[in-house]
Amino acid sequence: MGGMRRQGSDFEPEFFRIFRSIEDQQKRSAWLQAEGMLAAAPMLRARGLPLAADDPGEVSLEAERAAAEQQMLEALVRSGVPFLLAGPSLAAWTLYPEPGRRPRESMDLMIHARAVNDARAILRDEDFVPDPRGATRTESAQAWRRSKASVQLSIRLRWDFCDHPILNRRFSIAGLQAKSVVIEKPVAGLRALGVEHATLYSALRWVDAVHERFRLVDLFDQDLRWRMLGKEKLAELALLARQRGVAGILAEHLGMARRVFGTPVSTELLHSLKQSGNHERSGSLLGAGRGRMRYHLLGALYGRGLRVRGRHLFSLISPG
């Protein structure tokens, strides 16, 4: 199921094509910044893009955010509350040469529901307060932000892998913890999602987070992660996606990474995953009708309980 890419010799990833089509240097930088890619300039230069020197302000801000993350992670690890690092922050600390090279707005922490109150107490001790702007549309997570800080840091506690009723409850926190790994930085003893689950989380958040802006840096994470996978991990990932009924979503996300960044995903693997996806309910979140309206309509249909269904129905008629 290997990762060799079968594309024509004249194939140019869309990211590179768009980059080269913007001739004005300032406009290029503005586009990269908007897509969260400006701080990753050294990695892009290594792929042959003629980028100017780094923006020291951009890199400095993200470095300060990384330092704030490290401080908070140290407090959480020290407390003994079990959690797993996930999402963009995990990518920043494991896929990039420096964590400040990956802009991010929040830090995702997977935590068992019975430990949520303990985590909330620690967050309050560290001057965090619930953030209504980051409230989810289901019962799967809660966002917190530091009330007073020079660098804004937001933390999202998640007690389910996904928010949408079609996607949630497919992964248990206990199962994620059993397959978790210890990462070398930024804190000794810090546990995080294993690479297979991190890959699926990236793909599922692309479909699930319809109220968040998708940026190219989110897809770049997947490209970097994929290039680190060996054949054994690829096989385990494909099997896991099929077992959890999300092979079609994974295929769509990886296919997009291949088109945009030239991610070396084989055509055979994409075809195989898409074939499996034809029989999955989660595929109803994809397709031409993908968007907020379809997301909430399906949420109202498949939600468990009146409260969840009511939230999705309300979102169908409310702005934002």
Summary of the structure (lengths in Angstrom):
residues: 320
radius of gyration: 19.6
end to end distance: 40.9
largest distance: 56.5
contacts: 998
relative contact order: 0.13
helix: 55%
strand: 8%
